[in-house]
Amino acid sequence: MSYLNFDKTVLVNLERSLQKEMIRTNRAGVYNSSTLVNCNTRKYHGQLVMPIPEMGPDNYVLLSSLDETVIQHGAEFNLGVHQYGENTFSPNGHKYIREFDCEIIARTVYRVGAMILQKESLLVSFEPRVLIRYTLLESGSPTTLRFRPFLAFRSVNELTHENMLANPNMDDCENGRFNRMYPGFPNLYMQFSKAVEYHHDPQWYKGIEYQKEKERGYAYKEDLLVPGYFELPMKKGESVIFAAGVTECNTAQLKNVWKKELERRNRRDDMFLTLKNAASQFYKREGDKCYLLAGFPWFHADARATFFSVASCTLDIDRPEYWDAIMNKTAVPEVLSFMNGRMHEVKMSGMDEPDVLLWFIRAIQKYAHKYTVREAADLYGELCLNIINWYRKQNHPRAWVHQNGLIWVDGTQRPATWMCATENGWPITPRTGYVVETNALWYNAMRFTAEMLREMGKEVSADLMEYQAEISKDAFVKTFWNGLYLNDYVVDNYQNKEVRPNMIWAVGLPYSPLDRKQQKAVVDICTKELLTPRGLRSLSPKSGLYHPFYGSNAVDRERSLHNGIVWPSTITAYSRAYMSVYKYSGTSFMERMLGGYEQELSELCIGTLSEFYDGNPPYKGHGGMSSAPSVAAVISLLDTLKKYEKEQAEKEAQQ
């Protein structure tokens, strides 16, 4: 049974179906997103949402929605859904939906009496164009379809309202019309694969509400312009394709384009294939470069998220060509630009964060595990050595290597770690001084770099690197080990003893500065106080600061983000740490953890994972509807299990 298929019992119940979203991208920054019943609940939703670089860094909603109306014997049946107030929806097209699935592409089946209409949609790869195909599967009488385009022409971070500047006029193009609501925007071409009648009737649909924005405490009402409507007759068995894009297309080729794009799609009928598909959605090509977006709908390319996620989102899903495009052609040049003081050449945000280049080395280490250390050394050995020396020479603008071999950061005025929530510009969790995961990454980076140096035949340099790593290891244990677990950060004589997931990296990385007893103690306390079906809590419930639920206003949300909220990205280190301590005996426990994520693939944004979840049951998802670190972490968990199962099979074969 597919977990990406939903029947009418779910779809007609708006309380349930409005909580389920979908998002599809075209690997060039363009996306298409809504709820399963095509009722937009976010200002970020839209049929065609795309970057317009000349207008700014945001994405822009051009076509918000396309409402269909079925006409038979003069009777009109509206298939669209919009919310205009509390429990006020018009029209109520969801009551005609019989099925929705997204195993290959989004497909909705409507039934009106004896008529059955199938609607399918996809984005054209690397081109800002959405295609929607309508097929009249059954019809006992002549049928006409009417289409009303709801135009927005705005940033995803704004809302629009009726105004005199909006241009309602539609100009002719092949089998359709085009519009440009405001100067500076591109034209929006709306075309069909067959001749269509257009009726000009400009109307503003006022007070459309977005439920998710209301829940988040933001402005949530807007007006959308419908310049008119298209009409065309359809026969039983006939298919018609609607296309919306910023350039005019050859409508005679739409069926061929559809066929070609459909052949590119893969089924999502198991967990791995679903996550593989979700991971590939984060690719964004820009000319010769390719970035890994941190997620959707509001994220851009972030350096820490990229280096955390890139191996799982490329190598672990058998897409090495995207590793090359993202790392070799894009990230490596930007890392070098940053290290050489040319920050203006760096497009990935957060490159100057203290731990980011250590995450870069960790990504290279994953490459070595997927292939060989020798291959990694040939490609990246010198660069990793230069990064280590660059830190040691105190060249990093926000991190300093002290004589004890540990990295010291200042997070008092600006966040220095992934726990970056702020209030009035100040860090809510001001982790400063010696930070536990930063120094775990530092130790791991030195040990792995020494491993590559040996492969390169640089024995003396490798010995020196390992000697320096041993100094850091001794200081790490002395600084962070408090007898029971690891301090979160230490500054001067203050030891922060809050139980947070950051300590798990000291066990979950390939090189750990802890002994076996200490490793087990860290895993056990994380299991006891932090583990949930969605990952590790960002703070133990035993803390007075524990705030498990994502609030309804901006202040509460920021305060909860790293004080109880669950981040699925933590399962990467936890699974590796748990398996490192409990070996093959831990596989059944980790497999049960997978069940929680598999369930989540059909809950909120179907086929992918949210950015974070509440710390207490029912662990509701929040934040970005599709998160690269979350998806990458579960792919990594699958890969970890595969590794241990393979090793166990080899052992059994030798016995």
SVG drawing of the C-alpha trace seen along z (x, -y; Angstrom):
<svg xmlns="http://www.w3.org/2000/svg" viewBox="-29 -53 87 74">
<polyline fill="none" stroke="black" stroke-width="0.4" points="0.0,0.0 1.4,-3.4 1.9,-6.1 1.7,-8.7 -1.9,-7.9 -5.0,-9.4 -8.6,-8.6 -11.7,-10.8 -12.1,-10.1 -9.0,-12.1 -9.4,-14.7 -13.0,-15.8 -12.1,-16.4 -10.5,-19.8 -9.3,-19.6 -7.1,-16.8 -6.4,-17.6 -5.4,-21.2 -2.6,-20.0 -1.1,-17.9 1.0,-19.8 3.1,-18.9 6.0,-20.7 7.7,-19.9 10.8,-21.7 12.6,-21.8 16.2,-21.9 16.5,-25.6 14.8,-27.2 11.3,-27.0 8.6,-25.3 5.0,-24.4 3.3,-23.9 -0.1,-23.8 -2.2,-21.5 -3.5,-18.2 -6.9,-19.8 -5.2,-22.8 -6.3,-25.3 -3.3,-27.5 -2.6,-27.8 0.7,-29.7 1.7,-32.9 4.5,-30.7 2.1,-28.4 1.5,-28.8 1.3,-27.0 4.3,-28.8 6.8,-30.2 10.3,-31.2 13.4,-33.3 13.6,-36.6 17.2,-37.6 16.9,-41.1 14.2,-41.9 15.9,-40.6 16.9,-37.4 13.3,-36.2 11.2,-33.8 8.1,-35.3 4.6,-33.9 3.3,-34.6 0.4,-32.2 -1.2,-31.6 -3.8,-29.1 -5.8,-27.9 -9.5,-27.2 -11.3,-24.7 -15.1,-24.6 -16.9,-21.7 -19.9,-22.7 -22.6,-20.2 -26.1,-21.0 -25.6,-24.6 -24.8,-23.5 -21.5,-24.6 -19.4,-22.6 -16.5,-24.5 -13.4,-22.4 -11.4,-25.2 -11.1,-25.8 -10.2,-29.1 -10.5,-30.1 -12.2,-33.4 -12.7,-33.2 -12.9,-30.8 -14.4,-27.6 -15.5,-29.6 -14.5,-28.1 -15.6,-28.9 -16.0,-27.2 -16.0,-23.7 -14.3,-21.8 -12.7,-19.4 -16.1,-17.5 -15.6,-16.3 -12.1,-14.8 -12.0,-11.0 -8.3,-10.4 -4.9,-12.0 -1.5,-10.4 2.0,-11.6 4.0,-8.4 5.3,-9.7 3.7,-13.1 0.8,-14.9 -2.5,-13.3 -6.0,-14.3 -9.2,-12.5 -12.5,-14.4 -16.0,-12.9 -19.1,-15.0 -22.0,-12.7 -21.0,-10.4 -18.1,-12.6 -14.6,-11.6 -11.8,-14.2 -8.1,-13.4 -5.7,-16.3 -1.9,-15.8 0.9,-18.4 4.6,-18.6 7.3,-21.2 9.5,-21.4 13.1,-20.6 15.4,-23.7 12.8,-25.9 10.2,-28.1 7.1,-26.4 4.4,-24.3 2.3,-21.9 -1.1,-20.7 -2.8,-17.9 -6.5,-17.3 -8.0,-14.0 -11.7,-13.4 -11.9,-9.7 -15.7,-9.4 -18.5,-11.7 -22.1,-10.9 -22.8,-14.3 -21.1,-17.2 -18.5,-18.8 -16.9,-22.2 -14.0,-23.1 -13.5,-26.7 -10.2,-27.9 -9.8,-31.0 -6.1,-32.1 -5.5,-33.8 -2.5,-36.1 -0.3,-37.4 3.0,-38.8 4.6,-39.3 7.4,-38.1 6.8,-35.1 7.4,-37.3 4.6,-39.7 0.9,-39.8 -1.0,-41.7 -4.2,-43.8 -6.5,-45.4 -4.7,-48.4 -4.8,-50.7 -1.3,-49.8 -2.1,-46.2 -2.5,-45.6 -5.6,-43.4 -5.1,-43.2 -4.4,-40.0 -2.6,-40.0 -2.8,-37.3 -0.4,-34.4 -0.6,-31.0 -3.6,-29.2 -3.8,-31.5 -3.0,-34.9 -0.2,-36.5 -0.1,-39.2 2.4,-41.3 0.7,-42.8 3.5,-45.1 6.6,-46.7 9.8,-44.8 8.2,-41.4 8.4,-39.0 5.3,-38.1 3.3,-35.2 2.2,-33.1 -0.9,-30.9 -1.4,-28.5 -3.3,-25.3 -2.5,-22.4 -5.6,-23.1 -7.6,-26.2 -9.3,-27.9 -11.7,-30.8 -10.8,-33.6 -13.4,-35.8 -12.1,-39.1 -13.7,-39.8 -11.3,-41.4 -12.2,-40.7 -10.4,-41.0 -11.1,-38.1 -10.8,-39.8 -9.9,-38.5 -8.4,-35.1 -6.9,-33.7 -3.8,-31.6 -4.2,-29.4 -0.6,-28.7 0.4,-32.4 -2.4,-33.1 -1.1,-30.3 2.4,-31.8 1.1,-35.2 1.8,-36.9 -0.5,-38.9 -2.7,-36.3 -5.2,-37.9 -4.7,-39.0 -6.6,-39.9 -5.8,-38.2 -6.6,-39.4 -8.5,-37.1 -8.3,-38.9 -10.9,-36.6 -11.4,-32.9 -10.6,-30.4 -13.1,-27.8 -12.8,-24.8 -14.9,-21.7 -13.6,-18.2 -14.6,-14.7 -14.4,-11.5 -10.8,-10.1 -9.4,-13.5 -6.4,-15.1 -5.6,-18.8 -2.4,-20.4 -2.3,-23.8 1.1,-25.6 2.2,-28.6 5.7,-30.1 7.6,-33.3 8.3,-32.6 5.9,-31.6 5.9,-28.0 5.1,-26.0 1.7,-24.5 2.0,-21.8 4.9,-20.4 3.3,-20.4 2.3,-16.7 5.9,-15.8 7.3,-17.9 4.9,-16.2 6.0,-12.8 9.7,-13.6 9.3,-15.1 7.2,-12.2 10.0,-9.7 12.4,-11.6 10.3,-10.9 10.9,-7.9 8.4,-6.1 8.3,-6.7 7.0,-3.4 9.4,-2.8 11.1,-4.9 14.5,-5.1 13.1,-6.1 10.9,-8.7 13.7,-10.3 15.9,-10.1 13.3,-12.1 13.0,-14.6 16.8,-15.0 17.1,-15.8 14.5,-18.5 17.1,-20.6 19.4,-21.0 19.5,-24.4 21.5,-24.9 22.8,-28.4 24.8,-28.4 27.9,-26.2 27.3,-26.1 25.0,-24.1 23.8,-24.7 22.1,-22.6 19.2,-24.6 18.7,-24.2 15.0,-23.5 11.7,-25.0 9.9,-27.2 12.0,-30.1 15.5,-28.8 18.6,-29.7 22.0,-28.0 23.4,-27.9 27.0,-26.7 26.5,-24.7 23.4,-23.0 25.1,-22.3 28.2,-20.6 26.0,-18.7 23.6,-17.4 25.6,-17.1 27.0,-13.6 23.6,-12.1 21.8,-14.1 24.2,-13.1 26.5,-10.1 24.1,-8.1 21.3,-8.3 23.6,-7.4 23.9,-10.9 27.7,-11.5 27.4,-13.9 25.6,-16.3 28.4,-15.9 30.8,-17.1 28.6,-20.0 27.9,-21.1 31.2,-20.5 33.9,-20.6 32.5,-23.3 30.7,-25.4 31.6,-24.9 35.4,-24.5 35.9,-27.8 33.7,-29.6 35.6,-28.1 38.9,-29.3 37.4,-32.7 36.4,-33.0 39.8,-31.9 41.5,-34.4 39.4,-37.3 37.2,-37.5 33.9,-37.2 32.1,-39.1 32.6,-36.0 30.8,-33.7 27.1,-33.2 26.5,-30.5 25.3,-32.2 27.1,-31.6 30.5,-30.7 32.1,-32.6 30.4,-30.7 33.1,-29.1 32.3,-25.5 31.4,-25.6 34.8,-24.6 34.9,-21.7 31.6,-20.5 33.2,-20.8 36.0,-18.5 33.3,-16.1 31.7,-16.1 35.0,-15.1 35.3,-12.4 31.9,-11.0 33.2,-11.0 36.2,-9.0 34.0,-6.4 31.9,-6.1 34.9,-5.6 38.5,-5.5 40.6,-7.7 43.2,-7.7 40.7,-9.2 39.6,-11.8 43.3,-12.6 44.0,-13.1 41.1,-15.5 40.9,-17.3 43.9,-16.4 45.8,-19.7 42.7,-21.8 41.8,-20.1 45.4,-20.6 45.2,-24.2 42.0,-24.6 43.5,-23.1 46.5,-25.4 44.4,-28.4 42.5,-27.9 45.8,-27.4 47.3,-30.6 44.3,-32.4 43.0,-33.5 39.4,-32.7 37.5,-35.9 35.3,-34.2 37.3,-31.2 40.5,-31.1 42.7,-28.0 44.1,-28.3 47.3,-26.8 45.4,-23.8 44.4,-22.8 40.7,-23.7 38.7,-26.2 37.3,-29.2 34.3,-31.2 32.5,-34.3 28.7,-33.7 27.7,-36.5 26.6,-39.1 26.2,-37.0 25.3,-33.2 28.4,-31.1 26.7,-27.7 23.7,-26.1 21.7,-27.2 21.2,-30.6 17.8,-31.9 17.9,-35.5 15.6,-38.0 16.0,-41.7 19.2,-40.8 20.8,-39.0 21.4,-35.2 18.8,-33.4 21.2,-30.5 24.6,-32.5 26.9,-29.5 30.4,-30.9 33.9,-29.9 34.7,-26.2 31.7,-24.7 31.3,-20.9 30.3,-20.0 32.7,-22.5 35.6,-21.0 34.4,-17.4 34.4,-18.4 37.9,-20.0 39.4,-16.8 37.7,-14.7 38.9,-17.0 42.6,-16.8 42.5,-13.0 40.9,-12.5 43.3,-15.0 46.2,-13.1 44.7,-9.9 44.7,-11.6 48.3,-12.9 49.5,-9.3 47.8,-8.3 49.7,-11.1 53.0,-9.9 53.5,-12.8 54.3,-10.8 56.0,-13.6 53.1,-16.0 50.7,-13.2 52.6,-12.5 52.5,-16.2 48.8,-16.4 48.1,-13.4 50.3,-14.9 48.3,-18.1 45.1,-16.1 46.2,-14.2 46.7,-17.6 43.2,-18.6 41.8,-15.3 43.3,-15.6 42.0,-19.2 38.6,-18.1 38.1,-15.5 39.4,-17.8 37.2,-20.6 33.9,-19.0 33.7,-15.7 31.8,-16.4 31.8,-12.8 28.4,-11.9 28.2,-13.4 29.6,-16.4 29.2,-20.0 27.5,-22.0 30.0,-24.8 32.7,-26.1 33.8,-29.7 36.3,-30.9 35.2,-29.1 31.6,-28.5 30.5,-25.1 27.1,-24.9 25.7,-21.5 22.4,-21.6 21.7,-18.3 21.6,-19.1 22.1,-17.0 25.3,-18.7 27.4,-16.3 26.3,-13.4 28.7,-14.5 31.6,-13.6 30.5,-10.0 28.8,-10.1 31.8,-11.2 34.3,-8.6 37.0,-9.9 35.9,-10.4 38.0,-12.0 36.1,-9.9 36.8,-6.4 34.3,-3.6 32.8,-4.2 32.3,-7.9 30.8,-7.2 28.2,-4.9 27.4,-7.4 26.7,-10.1 24.6,-7.8 22.6,-6.7 21.7,-10.1 20.8,-11.3 18.5,-8.2 17.0,-8.8 16.4,-12.5 16.4,-13.7 15.3,-10.9 11.9,-11.1 10.4,-9.4 11.5,-12.4 15.1,-12.9 16.7,-14.5 15.2,-17.3 17.3,-20.4 17.1,-20.5 16.2,-18.0 12.7,-18.2 14.4,-18.3 15.7,-21.8 13.8,-24.8 14.2,-26.4 12.4,-23.5 9.9,-24.8 8.6,-21.9 6.0,-23.5 6.5,-25.8 4.7,-29.0 2.1,-31.1 4.1,-34.3 7.6,-35.1 9.1,-35.5 7.8,-32.2 8.9,-30.5 12.4,-31.7 12.6,-30.9 11.5,-27.3 13.7,-26.5 16.7,-25.3 15.1,-24.8 13.1,-21.7 12.1,-21.6 13.2,-18.3 15.6,-18.5 15.6,-15.4 19.1,-16.4 20.4,-15.1 19.5,-11.5 22.6,-11.4 25.1,-11.6 22.8,-9.7 22.4,-6.7 26.1,-6.5 26.9,-6.9 24.3,-4.3 25.6,-1.8 29.2,-2.5 28.4,-1.7 25.9,1.2 27.1,2.5 24.9,4.9 22.6,5.4 21.4,1.9 20.0,2.4 16.5,3.4 16.2,0.3 17.4,-1.9 14.9,-0.2 12.1,-1.1 13.3,-4.7 12.8,-4.6 9.2,-3.8 8.6,-7.3 10.1,-8.9 8.2,-6.7 5.0,-7.7 5.9,-11.4 6.4,-11.1 2.6,-11.1 1.7,-13.6 2.7,-17.2 4.6,-17.8 4.1,-14.4 7.2,-12.6 9.6,-14.8 10.4,-15.9 9.9,-19.2 12.6,-21.3 11.8,-20.5 9.1,-19.1 7.5,-19.8 9.4,-18.2 6.3,-16.6 3.6,-14.3 2.2,-14.3 5.5,-15.8 3.8,-18.1 6.1,-19.4 6.9,-23.0 9.3,-25.4 10.3,-24.8 8.0,-22.2 10.9,-20.4 14.3,-20.5 17.6,-19.2 19.3,-18.5 16.2,-16.5 16.0,-14.4 19.8,-14.0 19.8,-12.7 17.3,-10.0 19.1,-8.9 22.2,-8.7 20.4,-6.5 19.4,-4.2 23.0,-4.1 24.3,-3.4 21.9,-0.4 22.9,0.9 26.5,0.7 26.1,2.7 23.8,5.2 26.4,5.8 29.2,6.2 27.1,8.7 26.3,10.7 30.0,10.8 30.9,12.0 28.2,14.7 29.5,15.8 33.0,16.3 31.8,18.4"/>
</svg>
